[in-house]
Amino acid sequence: MPFACGFRRTAAGVGVALALALPAAADKAVFPEAVTVGGRGMLLRGPGPIRWKGLLRVCDVALYLPDGTTGSEALADVPRRLAFHYHVSIRAAELAEAAEHHLAENVPAAELARLRPRVDELHRLYRDVKKGDGFWLTYVPGRGTELALNGNPLGVVEGADFAAAYFRIWLGERPVSESLRKSLLGPPGGQP
């Protein structure tokens, strides 16, 4: 089964990755308390880790929402950003594979089929990540969902419907991690 941030390895690969990444993986990413997106300020709603088999900290994730936006409104047509900080290297194909798995868990098949061209468009934007890299997945109403690597925009996919479906990977009813979802949607400034 794919790993929450897109990490999939054989048993031998996991051992090597664990040996190489464990010391660095113990470090927690520090996310800013606020960001500005499209001229609008957003506050850190909550950060949280994604771990592989409860051991290896693969990445830290942070959710940003406009001030006053509740957790129940996180998938509404409001600006939002998920910031990912990686503690291990992951190939783009693994990120897309994991996303496909979790989209299928959270989005009805007919809706996913309708969104397929835009899902594929976003997955073509993924790039390999290495330890220390960060993706931003940012939705701005009327503009779309932008994917950026280390602050450099890679492209934008249109549609509030697409954004709501794609963000369900982390915030939906069957997220990559229930504890991550609770951390992300927790009180502002909440710790993982």
HUZI-V58091 format. One record per run of one state. SS is the DSSP state (h for helix, s for strand, l for the rest). FROM is the first residue (numbers start at 1). TO is the last residue. If there is no record, write none. Layout:
BEGIN
SS:FROM:TO ; SS:FROM:TO
END
This chain:
BEGIN
l:1:10 ; h:11:25 ; l:26:33 ; s:34:37 ; l:38:39 ; s:40:52 ; l:53:55 ; s:56:65 ; l:66:70 ; h:71:73 ; l:74:79 ; s:80:86 ; l:87:89 ; s:90:90 ; l:91:91 ; h:92:106 ; l:107:108 ; h:109:125 ; l:126:128 ; s:129:129 ; l:130:133 ; s:134:140 ; l:141:143 ; s:144:149 ; l:150:151 ; s:152:157 ; l:158:159 ; h:160:171 ; l:172:177 ; h:178:184 ; l:185:189 ; s:190:190 ; l:191:192
END
